[in-house]
Amino acid sequence: MTTSTVPAHIDDPVNARILAVSEDRVQGFHRYPLHRIADESDVDVDTVIARITAMLEAGTIRRVRQTLLSTSLSPGALVAWKLPSERITEAFEFMFREDPFSGHVVTRSTDRDTPGSDYKLWTTLKVPRPYDMDAHCRYLQEQTGATAYKLLPARKVFALGVGHVRRRTIEPGDKTDEPGRALDTEVVDLTEREWRVLTALKREFTPDELQADIWAPRAAEAGETVEDFCAVAESLNERNIVGRFSTFLEHAKQHADGTRVTRYNGLFHWRVPAGMELRAGQEVGRHHCMTHAYWRDGGPEFANVNIMGVSHGTDKQRVLAHKAAIDDHLESVGIPVEYTNVFWGGRSEIKPSEVSPFAYRDWCVARGLDPEAQRA
């Protein structure tokens, strides 16, 4: 079969079996990640490669890559931007196309006027050390005409994603037996060799790169034998720098066959009493509907919320039902919800944030910025 005749939509039963594993179940670094997907989906590896290739070429899968726990590699934050309405589209395009350190770029709105509802553009940002996030945001503010921005760094991370295919069968209130694991956001320093391996490791795969021995060409790219490349990758994995090997679905846009993986995404805000943030985040993070959950301090601009998280769905009321179940659960375990809100996602573009300090220096030079002036 040629890739043009291989089924490339998510509802094909073989593809669904593969995606149920490949979206989020191959955690950490694996020498042969495609074989791991094959073993766990009970689909032979040649078929796995053919199907993922076809879905990537068709745009059903937007990227295939080894993810990183970038909170360990570079200081980062969620950034809320306040802009004149006529500048939002232009600012969106600039953040997406011109700033490799802005990852998710999303317009958001609320169902009514609420604290922070005038912040219409939201981005994720990574600025590698020794450079400064505020300096970077001030530059973006000048370029886009933003009138204000709010940095919302994560103090703890509680949940990092369930796959969209599996999420479609999750019921409101479905959760793990134990509270979610709390991950720290301390940055790890790497050697130049480790950065070289990491740069090759994290680059997304093109369709023609999907092969059984997937890391051999990347090792050559990094100037390493495949054994040494994998040894460095394993050491990074042990230091909680490597995330998961994943196929990312194009969830926000319509696929070529007219289907969508999801239609609504809600950024949930909660304010819980001071001192309860860690426990509340763990209780939110245990719910299967959450793709992300964080302890972030919203400040007075956002009614002093301190827990935030994202959930996706094809039906708005279903997303709200998931949130209501979490609200009820928090109250049931003795964590009062003092305030809550939902910021609904509109237009969105997603790309991996660049985390290399070498790439940041080069970007500054290309933009006519003095790298030294951007230091913290």
TORKOL-4160 file (C-alpha; in steps of 0.2 Angstrom, whole numbers, padded with zeros to 4 digits, m for minus):
376
<pt num="1" X="0000" Y="0000" Z="0000"/>
<pt num="2" X="0006" Y="0018" Z="m0004"/>
<pt num="3" X="0003" Y="0031" Z="0010"/>
<pt num="4" X="m0011" Y="0039" Z="m0001"/>
<pt num="5" X="m0021" Y="0023" Z="0001"/>
<pt num="6" X="m0017" Y="0020" Z="0020"/>
<pt num="7" X="m0032" Y="0026" Z="0031"/>
<pt num="8" X="m0027" Y="0042" Z="0039"/>
<pt num="9" X="m0042" Y="0047" Z="0050"/>
<pt num="10" X="m0043" Y="0044" Z="0068"/>
<pt num="11" X="m0059" Y="0034" Z="0068"/>
<pt num="12" X="m0051" Y="0020" Z="0058"/>
<pt num="13" X="m0050" Y="0006" Z="0071"/>
<pt num="14" X="m0032" Y="0002" Z="0069"/>
<pt num="15" X="m0027" Y="0020" Z="0069"/>
<pt num="16" X="m0037" Y="0022" Z="0085"/>
<pt num="17" X="m0028" Y="0008" Z="0094"/>
<pt num="18" X="m0011" Y="0015" Z="0089"/>
<pt num="19" X="m0016" Y="0033" Z="0094"/>
<pt num="20" X="m0023" Y="0027" Z="0111"/>
<pt num="21" X="m0005" Y="0022" Z="0115"/>
<pt num="22" X="0006" Y="0034" Z="0104"/>
<pt num="23" X="m0002" Y="0050" Z="0111"/>
<pt num="24" X="0003" Y="0049" Z="0129"/>
<pt num="25" X="0008" Y="0031" Z="0134"/>
<pt num="26" X="0026" Y="0030" Z="0129"/>
<pt num="27" X="0034" Y="0039" Z="0144"/>
<pt num="28" X="0052" Y="0044" Z="0144"/>
<pt num="29" X="0066" Y="0039" Z="0132"/>
<pt num="30" X="0065" Y="0022" Z="0123"/>
<pt num="31" X="0078" Y="0015" Z="0111"/>
<pt num="32" X="0064" Y="0009" Z="0100"/>
<pt num="33" X="0049" Y="0019" Z="0103"/>
<pt num="34" X="0039" Y="0014" Z="0088"/>
<pt num="35" X="0041" Y="m0004" Z="0093"/>
<pt num="36" X="0035" Y="0001" Z="0111"/>
<pt num="37" X="0019" Y="0008" Z="0102"/>
<pt num="38" X="0017" Y="m0008" Z="0092"/>
<pt num="39" X="0019" Y="m0019" Z="0107"/>
<pt num="40" X="0006" Y="m0009" Z="0118"/>
<pt num="41" X="m0007" Y="m0007" Z="0104"/>
<pt num="42" X="m0005" Y="m0025" Z="0098"/>
<pt num="43" X="m0001" Y="m0019" Z="0080"/>
<pt num="44" X="0014" Y="m0024" Z="0071"/>
<pt num="45" X="0028" Y="m0011" Z="0069"/>
<pt num="46" X="0028" Y="m0010" Z="0050"/>
<pt num="47" X="0009" Y="m0006" Z="0051"/>
<pt num="48" X="0012" Y="0007" Z="0065"/>
<pt num="49" X="0025" Y="0016" Z="0055"/>
<pt num="50" X="0014" Y="0016" Z="0039"/>
<pt num="51" X="m0001" Y="0022" Z="0049"/>
<pt num="52" X="0008" Y="0036" Z="0058"/>
<pt num="53" X="0017" Y="0041" Z="0042"/>
<pt num="54" X="0000" Y="0042" Z="0033"/>
<pt num="55" X="m0008" Y="0052" Z="0047"/>
<pt num="56" X="0007" Y="0064" Z="0048"/>
<pt num="57" X="0006" Y="0067" Z="0029"/>
<pt num="58" X="m0012" Y="0070" Z="0030"/>
<pt num="59" X="m0011" Y="0082" Z="0044"/>
<pt num="60" X="m0021" Y="0071" Z="0056"/>
<pt num="61" X="m0005" Y="0071" Z="0066"/>
<pt num="62" X="0003" Y="0088" Z="0067"/>
<pt num="63" X="0020" Y="0082" Z="0074"/>
<pt num="64" X="0029" Y="0067" Z="0080"/>
<pt num="65" X="0043" Y="0070" Z="0092"/>
<pt num="66" X="0052" Y="0066" Z="0108"/>
<pt num="67" X="0045" Y="0079" Z="0121"/>
<pt num="68" X="0055" Y="0087" Z="0135"/>
<pt num="69" X="0050" Y="0092" Z="0152"/>
<pt num="70" X="0054" Y="0109" Z="0147"/>
<pt num="71" X="0051" Y="0116" Z="0165"/>
<pt num="72" X="0067" Y="0107" Z="0169"/>
<pt num="73" X="0077" Y="0116" Z="0155"/>
<pt num="74" X="0072" Y="0134" Z="0154"/>
<pt num="75" X="0062" Y="0146" Z="0165"/>
<pt num="76" X="0045" Y="0148" Z="0158"/>
<pt num="77" X="0028" Y="0155" Z="0161"/>
<pt num="78" X="0010" Y="0157" Z="0154"/>
<pt num="79" X="0008" Y="0174" Z="0148"/>
<pt num="80" X="m0008" Y="0184" Z="0147"/>
<pt num="81" X="m0008" Y="0199" Z="0135"/>
<pt num="82" X="m0019" Y="0214" Z="0135"/>
<pt num="83" X="m0021" Y="0222" Z="0118"/>
<pt num="84" X="m0032" Y="0234" Z="0108"/>
<pt num="85" X="m0044" Y="0223" Z="0099"/>
<pt num="86" X="m0038" Y="0229" Z="0082"/>
<pt num="87" X="m0020" Y="0223" Z="0086"/>
<pt num="88" X="m0024" Y="0205" Z="0092"/>
<pt num="89" X="m0023" Y="0196" Z="0075"/>
<pt num="90" X="m0007" Y="0205" Z="0071"/>
<pt num="91" X="0000" Y="0201" Z="0088"/>
<pt num="92" X="m0005" Y="0183" Z="0087"/>
<pt num="93" X="0004" Y="0181" Z="0070"/>
<pt num="94" X="0020" Y="0189" Z="0077"/>
<pt num="95" X="0020" Y="0177" Z="0093"/>
<pt num="96" X="0017" Y="0162" Z="0082"/>
<pt num="97" X="0028" Y="0166" Z="0067"/>
<pt num="98" X="0042" Y="0177" Z="0074"/>
<pt num="99" X="0045" Y="0171" Z="0091"/>
<pt num="100" X="0052" Y="0153" Z="0093"/>
<pt num="101" X="0051" Y="0155" Z="0112"/>
<pt num="102" X="0032" Y="0157" Z="0112"/>
<pt num="103" X="0024" Y="0140" Z="0111"/>
<pt num="104" X="0005" Y="0139" Z="0113"/>
<pt num="105" X="m0003" Y="0155" Z="0106"/>
<pt num="106" X="m0021" Y="0156" Z="0110"/>
<pt num="107" X="m0035" Y="0169" Z="0110"/>
<pt num="108" X="m0047" Y="0167" Z="0125"/>
<pt num="109" X="m0063" Y="0174" Z="0130"/>
<pt num="110" X="m0075" Y="0172" Z="0145"/>
<pt num="111" X="m0094" Y="0170" Z="0145"/>
<pt num="112" X="m0096" Y="0186" Z="0155"/>
<pt num="113" X="m0085" Y="0201" Z="0160"/>
<pt num="114" X="m0074" Y="0194" Z="0174"/>
<pt num="115" X="m0057" Y="0199" Z="0182"/>
<pt num="116" X="m0044" Y="0197" Z="0168"/>
<pt num="117" X="m0057" Y="0195" Z="0154"/>
<pt num="118" X="m0049" Y="0209" Z="0145"/>
<pt num="119" X="m0033" Y="0199" Z="0143"/>
<pt num="120" X="m0038" Y="0191" Z="0126"/>
<pt num="121" X="m0021" Y="0183" Z="0120"/>
<pt num="122" X="m0012" Y="0170" Z="0130"/>
<pt num="123" X="0005" Y="0162" Z="0126"/>
<pt num="124" X="0017" Y="0150" Z="0134"/>
<pt num="125" X="0034" Y="0156" Z="0135"/>
<pt num="126" X="0052" Y="0149" Z="0138"/>
<pt num="127" X="0067" Y="0160" Z="0139"/>
<pt num="128" X="0083" Y="0150" Z="0143"/>
<pt num="129" X="0095" Y="0155" Z="0156"/>
<pt num="130" X="0104" Y="0167" Z="0157"/>
<pt num="131" X="0091" Y="0178" Z="0148"/>
<pt num="132" X="0077" Y="0186" Z="0156"/>
<pt num="133" X="0058" Y="0183" Z="0153"/>
<pt num="134" X="0053" Y="0201" Z="0157"/>
<pt num="135" X="0065" Y="0208" Z="0145"/>
<pt num="136" X="0059" Y="0196" Z="0132"/>
<pt num="137" X="0041" Y="0201" Z="0136"/>
<pt num="138" X="0045" Y="0220" Z="0135"/>
<pt num="139" X="0052" Y="0217" Z="0117"/>
<pt num="140" X="0036" Y="0207" Z="0112"/>
<pt num="141" X="0026" Y="0221" Z="0120"/>
<pt num="142" X="0035" Y="0234" Z="0109"/>
<pt num="143" X="0033" Y="0224" Z="0093"/>
<pt num="144" X="0014" Y="0220" Z="0096"/>
<pt num="145" X="0007" Y="0235" Z="0104"/>
<pt num="146" X="0002" Y="0226" Z="0119"/>
<pt num="147" X="m0004" Y="0238" Z="0133"/>
<pt num="148" X="0000" Y="0225" Z="0147"/>
<pt num="149" X="0006" Y="0208" Z="0151"/>
<pt num="150" X="0005" Y="0196" Z="0166"/>
<pt num="151" X="0018" Y="0183" Z="0168"/>
<pt num="152" X="0011" Y="0167" Z="0177"/>
<pt num="153" X="0025" Y="0155" Z="0180"/>
<pt num="154" X="0021" Y="0138" Z="0187"/>
<pt num="155" X="0026" Y="0134" Z="0205"/>
<pt num="156" X="0021" Y="0116" Z="0203"/>
<pt num="157" X="0015" Y="0105" Z="0189"/>
<pt num="158" X="0002" Y="0092" Z="0192"/>
<pt num="159" X="m0004" Y="0084" Z="0176"/>
<pt num="160" X="0003" Y="0083" Z="0159"/>
<pt num="161" X="m0010" Y="0076" Z="0147"/>
<pt num="162" X="m0021" Y="0062" Z="0142"/>
<pt num="163" X="m0022" Y="0058" Z="0124"/>
<pt num="164" X="m0037" Y="0065" Z="0114"/>
<pt num="165" X="m0043" Y="0049" Z="0108"/>
<pt num="166" X="m0044" Y="0041" Z="0125"/>
<pt num="167" X="m0052" Y="0057" Z="0132"/>
<pt num="168" X="m0067" Y="0055" Z="0121"/>
<pt num="169" X="m0073" Y="0041" Z="0133"/>
<pt num="170" X="m0069" Y="0049" Z="0149"/>
<pt num="171" X="m0084" Y="0052" Z="0161"/>
<pt num="172" X="m0085" Y="0068" Z="0172"/>
<pt num="173" X="m0077" Y="0064" Z="0188"/>
<pt num="174" X="m0066" Y="0050" Z="0182"/>
<pt num="175" X="m0049" Y="0051" Z="0191"/>
<pt num="176" X="m0035" Y="0041" Z="0197"/>
<pt num="177" X="m0035" Y="0032" Z="0214"/>
<pt num="178" X="m0021" Y="0042" Z="0221"/>
<pt num="179" X="m0018" Y="0061" Z="0220"/>
<pt num="180" X="m0008" Y="0068" Z="0206"/>
<pt num="181" X="0010" Y="0069" Z="0207"/>
<pt num="182" X="0018" Y="0086" Z="0210"/>
<pt num="183" X="0033" Y="0090" Z="0199"/>
<pt num="184" X="0045" Y="0104" Z="0203"/>
<pt num="185" X="0050" Y="0117" Z="0191"/>
<pt num="186" X="0068" Y="0119" Z="0195"/>
<pt num="187" X="0080" Y="0121" Z="0180"/>
<pt num="188" X="0094" Y="0109" Z="0176"/>
<pt num="189" X="0110" Y="0115" Z="0169"/>
<pt num="190" X="0117" Y="0105" Z="0154"/>
<pt num="191" X="0134" Y="0103" Z="0146"/>
<pt num="192" X="0137" Y="0108" Z="0128"/>
<pt num="193" X="0137" Y="0089" Z="0123"/>
<pt num="194" X="0120" Y="0086" Z="0132"/>
<pt num="195" X="0113" Y="0101" Z="0123"/>
<pt num="196" X="0119" Y="0094" Z="0106"/>
<pt num="197" X="0111" Y="0078" Z="0110"/>
<pt num="198" X="0095" Y="0086" Z="0116"/>
<pt num="199" X="0094" Y="0097" Z="0101"/>
<pt num="200" X="0094" Y="0081" Z="0089"/>
<pt num="201" X="0083" Y="0072" Z="0101"/>
<pt num="202" X="0069" Y="0084" Z="0102"/>
<pt num="203" X="0067" Y="0089" Z="0084"/>
<pt num="204" X="0051" Y="0083" Z="0076"/>
<pt num="205" X="0051" Y="0069" Z="0064"/>
<pt num="206" X="0047" Y="0071" Z="0045"/>
<pt num="207" X="0037" Y="0057" Z="0037"/>
<pt num="208" X="0052" Y="0050" Z="0029"/>
<pt num="209" X="0062" Y="0049" Z="0045"/>
<pt num="210" X="0050" Y="0037" Z="0053"/>
<pt num="211" X="0059" Y="0020" Z="0053"/>
<pt num="212" X="0062" Y="0006" Z="0065"/>
<pt num="213" X="0079" Y="0012" Z="0071"/>
<pt num="214" X="0073" Y="0029" Z="0073"/>
<pt num="215" X="0088" Y="0036" Z="0083"/>
<pt num="216" X="0102" Y="0031" Z="0072"/>
<pt num="217" X="0101" Y="0046" Z="0060"/>
<pt num="218" X="0099" Y="0058" Z="0075"/>
<pt num="219" X="0115" Y="0051" Z="0083"/>
<pt num="220" X="0124" Y="0054" Z="0068"/>
<pt num="221" X="0117" Y="0072" Z="0067"/>
<pt num="222" X="0124" Y="0075" Z="0085"/>
<pt num="223" X="0141" Y="0067" Z="0081"/>
<pt num="224" X="0138" Y="0052" Z="0092"/>
<pt num="225" X="0137" Y="0034" Z="0090"/>
<pt num="226" X="0120" Y="0027" Z="0092"/>
<pt num="227" X="0125" Y="0019" Z="0108"/>
<pt num="228" X="0133" Y="0035" Z="0116"/>
<pt num="229" X="0118" Y="0045" Z="0110"/>
<pt num="230" X="0106" Y="0034" Z="0118"/>
<pt num="231" X="0117" Y="0033" Z="0134"/>
<pt num="232" X="0116" Y="0052" Z="0135"/>
<pt num="233" X="0097" Y="0052" Z="0132"/>
<pt num="234" X="0095" Y="0039" Z="0146"/>
<pt num="235" X="0105" Y="0050" Z="0158"/>
<pt num="236" X="0094" Y="0065" Z="0153"/>
<pt num="237" X="0079" Y="0054" Z="0156"/>
<pt num="238" X="0085" Y="0049" Z="0173"/>
<pt num="239" X="0086" Y="0068" Z="0177"/>
<pt num="240" X="0068" Y="0071" Z="0173"/>
<pt num="241" X="0072" Y="0081" Z="0157"/>
<pt num="242" X="0064" Y="0069" Z="0144"/>
<pt num="243" X="0045" Y="0069" Z="0143"/>
<pt num="244" X="0036" Y="0056" Z="0131"/>
<pt num="245" X="0038" Y="0050" Z="0113"/>
<pt num="246" X="0022" Y="0056" Z="0106"/>
<pt num="247" X="0011" Y="0059" Z="0091"/>
<pt num="248" X="0002" Y="0075" Z="0093"/>
<pt num="249" X="m0015" Y="0076" Z="0084"/>
<pt num="250" X="m0021" Y="0092" Z="0075"/>
<pt num="251" X="m0035" Y="0094" Z="0088"/>
<pt num="252" X="m0040" Y="0112" Z="0086"/>
<pt num="253" X="m0042" Y="0112" Z="0067"/>
<pt num="254" X="m0053" Y="0102" Z="0055"/>
<pt num="255" X="m0045" Y="0087" Z="0047"/>
<pt num="256" X="m0046" Y="0084" Z="0029"/>
<pt num="257" X="m0060" Y="0072" Z="0031"/>
<pt num="258" X="m0070" Y="0085" Z="0040"/>
<pt num="259" X="m0068" Y="0078" Z="0058"/>
<pt num="260" X="m0061" Y="0087" Z="0073"/>
<pt num="261" X="m0053" Y="0079" Z="0088"/>
<pt num="262" X="m0059" Y="0092" Z="0099"/>
<pt num="263" X="m0069" Y="0109" Z="0098"/>
<pt num="264" X="m0068" Y="0117" Z="0115"/>
<pt num="265" X="m0054" Y="0120" Z="0126"/>
<pt num="266" X="m0056" Y="0128" Z="0143"/>
<pt num="267" X="m0043" Y="0136" Z="0154"/>
<pt num="268" X="m0050" Y="0133" Z="0171"/>
<pt num="269" X="m0046" Y="0145" Z="0186"/>
<pt num="270" X="m0048" Y="0141" Z="0204"/>
<pt num="271" X="m0044" Y="0151" Z="0220"/>
<pt num="272" X="m0042" Y="0140" Z="0235"/>
<pt num="273" X="m0037" Y="0145" Z="0252"/>
<pt num="274" X="m0018" Y="0150" Z="0255"/>
<pt num="275" X="m0009" Y="0134" Z="0261"/>
<pt num="276" X="m0020" Y="0122" Z="0251"/>
<pt num="277" X="m0013" Y="0125" Z="0234"/>
<pt num="278" X="m0002" Y="0110" Z="0233"/>
<pt num="279" X="m0016" Y="0098" Z="0239"/>
<pt num="280" X="m0028" Y="0106" Z="0228"/>
<pt num="281" X="m0017" Y="0105" Z="0213"/>
<pt num="282" X="m0015" Y="0086" Z="0216"/>
<pt num="283" X="m0033" Y="0084" Z="0217"/>
<pt num="284" X="m0036" Y="0093" Z="0201"/>
<pt num="285" X="m0022" Y="0084" Z="0193"/>
<pt num="286" X="m0029" Y="0067" Z="0196"/>
<pt num="287" X="m0044" Y="0070" Z="0185"/>
<pt num="288" X="m0042" Y="0061" Z="0168"/>
<pt num="289" X="m0050" Y="0076" Z="0159"/>
<pt num="290" X="m0036" Y="0087" Z="0163"/>
<pt num="291" X="m0022" Y="0089" Z="0150"/>
<pt num="292" X="m0012" Y="0102" Z="0161"/>
<pt num="293" X="m0014" Y="0107" Z="0179"/>
<pt num="294" X="m0003" Y="0120" Z="0188"/>
<pt num="295" X="m0001" Y="0130" Z="0203"/>
<pt num="296" X="0001" Y="0148" Z="0196"/>
<pt num="297" X="m0002" Y="0164" Z="0206"/>
<pt num="298" X="m0014" Y="0175" Z="0196"/>
<pt num="299" X="m0013" Y="0190" Z="0206"/>
<pt num="300" X="m0026" Y="0204" Z="0208"/>
<pt num="301" X="m0028" Y="0204" Z="0189"/>
<pt num="302" X="m0036" Y="0187" Z="0189"/>
<pt num="303" X="m0045" Y="0187" Z="0206"/>
<pt num="304" X="m0030" Y="0180" Z="0215"/>
<pt num="305" X="m0033" Y="0162" Z="0208"/>
<pt num="306" X="m0019" Y="0150" Z="0211"/>
<pt num="307" X="m0024" Y="0134" Z="0202"/>
<pt num="308" X="m0025" Y="0133" Z="0183"/>
<pt num="309" X="m0028" Y="0119" Z="0171"/>
<pt num="310" X="m0034" Y="0115" Z="0154"/>
<pt num="311" X="m0047" Y="0102" Z="0148"/>
<pt num="312" X="m0053" Y="0099" Z="0130"/>
<pt num="313" X="m0069" Y="0092" Z="0123"/>
<pt num="314" X="m0080" Y="0092" Z="0107"/>
<pt num="315" X="m0095" Y="0098" Z="0117"/>
<pt num="316" X="m0095" Y="0114" Z="0128"/>
<pt num="317" X="m0107" Y="0107" Z="0141"/>
<pt num="318" X="m0097" Y="0091" Z="0142"/>
<pt num="319" X="m0082" Y="0102" Z="0146"/>
<pt num="320" X="m0092" Y="0111" Z="0159"/>
<pt num="321" X="m0098" Y="0095" Z="0167"/>
<pt num="322" X="m0080" Y="0089" Z="0169"/>
<pt num="323" X="m0076" Y="0105" Z="0178"/>
<pt num="324" X="m0091" Y="0104" Z="0189"/>
<pt num="325" X="m0086" Y="0087" Z="0194"/>
<pt num="326" X="m0069" Y="0094" Z="0199"/>
<pt num="327" X="m0077" Y="0108" Z="0209"/>
<pt num="328" X="m0088" Y="0095" Z="0218"/>
<pt num="329" X="m0073" Y="0084" Z="0222"/>
<pt num="330" X="m0063" Y="0099" Z="0229"/>
<pt num="331" X="m0077" Y="0103" Z="0241"/>
<pt num="332" X="m0079" Y="0085" Z="0246"/>
<pt num="333" X="m0061" Y="0083" Z="0251"/>
<pt num="334" X="m0062" Y="0099" Z="0262"/>
<pt num="335" X="m0054" Y="0111" Z="0249"/>
<pt num="336" X="m0066" Y="0126" Z="0247"/>
<pt num="337" X="m0067" Y="0134" Z="0230"/>
<pt num="338" X="m0067" Y="0153" Z="0234"/>
<pt num="339" X="m0068" Y="0158" Z="0216"/>
<pt num="340" X="m0068" Y="0150" Z="0199"/>
<pt num="341" X="m0069" Y="0155" Z="0181"/>
<pt num="342" X="m0066" Y="0148" Z="0163"/>
<pt num="343" X="m0057" Y="0156" Z="0149"/>
<pt num="344" X="m0062" Y="0148" Z="0132"/>
<pt num="345" X="m0049" Y="0145" Z="0119"/>
<pt num="346" X="m0053" Y="0152" Z="0102"/>
<pt num="347" X="m0040" Y="0153" Z="0088"/>
<pt num="348" X="m0024" Y="0143" Z="0093"/>
<pt num="349" X="m0007" Y="0138" Z="0086"/>
<pt num="350" X="0005" Y="0126" Z="0094"/>
<pt num="351" X="0023" Y="0124" Z="0092"/>
<pt num="352" X="0037" Y="0118" Z="0103"/>
<pt num="353" X="0045" Y="0132" Z="0113"/>
<pt num="354" X="0064" Y="0133" Z="0109"/>
<pt num="355" X="0074" Y="0131" Z="0125"/>
<pt num="356" X="0092" Y="0132" Z="0119"/>
<pt num="357" X="0102" Y="0147" Z="0126"/>
<pt num="358" X="0113" Y="0146" Z="0110"/>
<pt num="359" X="0097" Y="0148" Z="0099"/>
<pt num="360" X="0091" Y="0162" Z="0110"/>
<pt num="361" X="0108" Y="0171" Z="0107"/>
<pt num="362" X="0107" Y="0168" Z="0088"/>
<pt num="363" X="0089" Y="0175" Z="0088"/>
<pt num="364" X="0094" Y="0191" Z="0097"/>
<pt num="365" X="0107" Y="0194" Z="0084"/>
<pt num="366" X="0095" Y="0191" Z="0070"/>
<pt num="367" X="0083" Y="0203" Z="0077"/>
<pt num="368" X="0095" Y="0216" Z="0080"/>
<pt num="369" X="0095" Y="0214" Z="0099"/>
<pt num="370" X="0110" Y="0214" Z="0110"/>
<pt num="371" X="0110" Y="0197" Z="0119"/>
<pt num="372" X="0119" Y="0205" Z="0134"/>
<pt num="373" X="0105" Y="0217" Z="0136"/>
<pt num="374" X="0093" Y="0203" Z="0137"/>
<pt num="375" X="0101" Y="0194" Z="0151"/>
<pt num="376" X="0093" Y="0193" Z="0168"/>
